[in-house]
Amino acid sequence: MNIQWYPGHMTKAKRMMQEDIKLIDIVIELLDARAPLSSKNPDIDNLAANKSRMVILNKADMADARKTAKWEEYFKAKGFFVLSMDSRKNSGMKPVSDTIREACKEKIARDRKRGIINRPIRAMIVGIPNVGKSTFINSYAKKSCTKVGNKPGVTKGKQWIRIGKDVELLDTPGILWPKFDDQEVGLRLAYIGSINDEILTKSELALKFIDFLKINYCNALTDRYNIDIDIQNSENFEILKQIAVARLCLLKGNEPDLDKAAAILFDDFRSGRLGRMTLEEIPE
């Protein structure tokens, strides 16, 4: 599969972010904890040069906890301030404010020397589509500030959100980069829902995903769908057929509906019902 998705509004959004970056003290990049490196937009490093940087491994409740801890150390070693969280839970937001203040303590000290007191820290929230930026902001602000959706491309423009007296957030649309040099990155982004599903062939994508599951989380399929099949030694096509039968996804003549079975498989993965999984390892 050759996966590419870079709609026109992303070019506009990137230009807007380049114009606004001069107003910003810290760039907070949300990553998907299930695919931390694949969900990290390489263009952000250029955009945020010379700014304080913070990485949030979002959706950590659905990722392999042991691997998330290793990814935290990986990004800390790269010079980022790092948190992992489930941003749907607004009870755990105090560490966000504490980390922002820690990351910007030199800037706060400079302001005080110049007699500037209590100016809010300005943070730009960035990330690829469907990584959970709007959910994070709404939880952090403890109110509904942004529109939330379970498909990429919900946020189209920018907006400022005040968080108490200390922080102002600039929300930005989710943007990808124009070309995936590594198609494995494109596949992982498709798995987590950061690529528009409408441009994908779900059943073909599911066969690729089953390859990954067979190697890394073999029992997830039998546990979730209660299918009596030797996963390791079965063809992916046969496994997807078995999922279709188990979930009564049938066409006329009782033929398995593979597209519907694929949609169920990805819905279960993206919601965490398939189990906690991380799609990639830390690079050598």
C-alpha positions in Angstrom: 0.0 0.0 0.0 1.2 3.5 -0.9 -0.3 5.8 1.7 0.0 9.6 1.3 -2.5 12.2 2.6 -1.7 16.0 2.6 -4.9 18.0 1.9 -4.6 21.7 1.0 -5.7 23.0 4.4 -2.6 21.6 6.0 -0.4 23.8 3.9 -2.4 26.8 5.0 -2.2 25.6 8.7 1.6 25.2 8.5 2.0 28.8 7.1 -0.2 30.1 10.0 1.9 28.3 12.6 5.1 29.8 11.1 3.6 33.2 11.4 2.5 32.7 15.0 5.6 31.0 16.4 7.2 34.3 17.2 4.5 34.8 19.9 5.2 31.5 21.5 7.3 30.6 24.6 6.9 26.8 24.4 5.8 24.3 21.8 3.8 21.3 23.2 3.7 18.4 20.8 1.1 15.7 21.3 2.1 12.3 20.1 0.2 9.0 20.1 1.8 6.8 22.7 1.0 3.8 20.5 3.2 5.1 17.7 5.4 7.8 19.3 8.0 8.3 16.5 5.6 7.8 13.6 3.2 10.4 15.0 6.0 13.0 15.4 5.9 15.4 12.6 9.5 16.1 11.5 8.5 19.6 10.3 7.7 20.7 13.9 11.4 20.5 14.8 12.2 23.2 12.3 9.2 25.2 13.2 10.0 25.2 16.9 13.7 25.8 16.7 15.0 27.8 19.7 11.7 27.3 21.6 11.2 25.3 24.8 9.9 21.9 23.8 7.5 19.5 25.6 6.2 16.2 24.4 3.0 14.6 25.6 2.6 10.9 24.9 -1.2 10.9 24.7 -3.5 7.9 24.7 -1.0 6.2 27.0 -3.9 4.2 28.5 -4.1 2.2 25.2 -0.3 1.7 24.8 2.0 -0.9 26.2 3.0 0.7 29.5 6.4 -0.9 29.6 7.2 0.4 26.2 5.8 3.9 27.0 8.2 4.2 29.9 11.1 3.5 27.4 9.8 6.1 25.0 9.6 8.7 27.8 13.3 8.1 28.4 14.1 8.3 24.7 12.5 11.7 24.3 14.0 13.0 27.5 17.4 12.1 26.2 16.6 14.2 23.1 16.1 17.2 25.3 12.3 17.3 25.6 10.3 17.7 28.7 8.0 14.6 28.6 4.7 13.5 30.1 2.5 10.5 29.2 -1.2 10.6 29.9 -4.8 9.8 28.9 -6.1 13.4 28.2 -9.7 12.3 28.5 -9.1 12.4 32.2 -8.9 16.0 33.4 -7.9 14.9 36.9 -4.3 14.5 36.0 -3.6 17.9 34.5 -1.5 19.5 37.3 1.7 17.9 36.0 1.1 19.7 32.7 1.2 23.1 34.4 4.2 22.2 36.5 6.1 20.9 33.5 5.3 24.0 31.5 6.6 26.2 34.3 9.7 24.1 34.6 10.4 24.3 30.9 10.0 28.0 30.9 11.7 28.9 34.2 14.5 30.8 32.5 12.0 32.9 30.5 10.0 33.6 33.6 13.2 34.7 35.4 14.2 37.0 32.5 10.7 38.6 32.6 11.0 39.3 36.4 14.4 40.9 35.9 12.7 43.3 33.4 9.8 44.0 35.8 7.3 41.9 33.8 5.3 39.9 36.3 2.4 37.5 35.8 2.5 37.5 32.0 1.0 34.2 31.0 3.2 31.6 29.3 2.2 31.2 25.7 2.1 27.6 24.5 1.4 26.3 21.0 -0.3 22.9 20.9 0.8 21.0 17.8 0.4 17.4 16.6 -0.8 15.3 13.7 -4.5 14.7 13.0 -6.5 12.7 15.5 -3.8 12.6 18.2 -6.2 14.2 20.7 -5.2 17.9 20.9 -8.8 19.1 21.3 -9.6 16.5 24.0 -6.4 17.5 25.8 -7.2 21.3 25.7 -10.8 20.7 26.9 -9.5 18.6 29.8 -6.8 21.1 30.7 -9.2 24.0 30.5 -11.9 22.1 32.3 -14.4 23.2 29.8 -15.4 22.6 26.2 -13.2 25.0 24.2 -12.7 23.1 21.0 -14.7 20.7 18.8 -13.8 17.1 19.4 -14.1 14.3 16.8 -13.0 10.7 16.3 -11.7 11.4 12.8 -8.8 13.5 11.5 -9.3 17.1 10.4 -11.8 18.4 12.9 -9.8 21.5 13.9 -9.5 23.7 10.9 -8.3 27.1 12.3 -6.4 28.5 15.3 -7.8 29.8 18.6 -6.3 31.0 21.9 -7.5 29.5 25.2 -6.7 30.9 28.6 -5.8 28.4 31.3 -6.1 30.2 34.6 -3.7 33.1 35.1 -0.5 31.3 34.1 -0.9 29.8 30.6 -2.4 30.7 27.3 -2.7 27.9 24.7 -2.8 28.4 21.0 -4.6 25.5 19.4 -3.6 24.6 15.9 -5.0 22.2 13.2 -3.4 18.8 12.9 -0.9 18.7 10.2 1.1 15.9 8.5 4.1 16.3 6.3 3.9 16.1 2.5 5.5 12.7 1.9 6.1 9.6 4.0 9.6 8.4 3.0 9.0 5.2 5.0 5.7 3.5 4.2 5.7 1.8 7.6 5.1 5.2 9.1 2.1 5.7 6.8 0.7 2.3 7.8 1.0 3.1 11.5 -0.7 6.4 11.1 -3.5 4.7 9.1 -3.8 2.1 11.9 -4.3 4.8 14.6 -6.7 6.8 12.5 -4.5 9.8 11.6 -5.1 9.2 7.9 -8.5 9.9 6.4 -10.2 6.4 6.3 -12.1 7.4 3.2 -8.9 7.2 1.1 -7.9 3.7 2.4 -9.0 0.2 1.5 -9.8 -1.0 5.0 -9.7 -4.7 4.2 -6.3 -4.4 2.6 -5.0 -2.3 5.6 -6.4 -4.9 8.0 -4.4 -7.7 6.4 -1.2 -5.6 7.0 -2.3 -5.0 10.6 -2.9 -8.7 11.2 0.7 -9.3 10.1 1.8 -7.0 13.0 -0.5 -8.6 15.5 0.7 -12.1 14.6 4.2 -11.1 15.5 3.6 -8.9 18.5 0.2 -9.5 20.1 -0.8 -12.9 18.8 -3.4 -13.7 21.5 -5.3 -10.4 21.0 -7.3 -11.7 18.1 -8.4 -15.0 19.7 -9.1 -13.3 23.0 -11.2 -10.5 21.5 -13.1 -12.4 18.8 -13.2 -15.9 20.4 -12.1 -17.5 17.1 -10.8 -21.1 17.2 -7.9 -20.8 14.8 -4.1 -21.2 14.8 -3.3 -17.5 14.3 0.4 -18.0 13.7 0.0 -20.6 11.0 -3.1 -19.2 9.3 -3.4 -16.9 6.3 -4.3 -13.3 7.1 -7.2 -13.5 4.7 -8.6 -16.5 6.6 -8.2 -14.7 9.9 -10.1 -11.7 8.7 -12.9 -14.1 7.4 -13.1 -15.7 10.8 -13.5 -12.2 12.5 -16.3 -11.4 10.0 -18.1 -14.7 10.8 -17.6 -14.2 14.6 -19.1 -10.7 14.4 -21.9 -11.8 11.9 -20.5 -9.5 9.2 -22.1 -11.4 6.3 -23.2 -10.6 2.8 -25.8 -12.3 0.7 -25.2 -16.1 0.6 -23.4 -15.8 4.0 -20.2 -14.6 2.4 -18.0 -12.8 4.9 -18.0 -9.0 4.7 -14.3 -8.3 4.9 -14.6 -4.5 4.8 -17.0 -4.5 7.7 -14.8 -6.9 9.7 -11.8 -4.7 9.0 -13.8 -1.6 10.3 -14.6 -3.6 13.5 -10.9 -4.6 13.9 -9.7 -1.0 13.7 -12.5 0.3 15.8 -11.5 -2.2 18.5 -7.8 -1.3 18.2 -8.4 2.5 18.2 -10.7 2.3 21.2 -8.3 0.1 23.2 -10.7 -2.9 23.3 -8.1 -5.0 21.5 -5.7 -4.5 24.4 -2.8 -2.2 25.2 -0.4 -2.1 22.2 2.5 -0.1 20.9 3.2 -0.3 17.2 6.9 0.5 17.1 10.2 0.0 19.0 12.8 2.6 19.9 15.3 2.9 17.0 18.8 1.6 17.4 
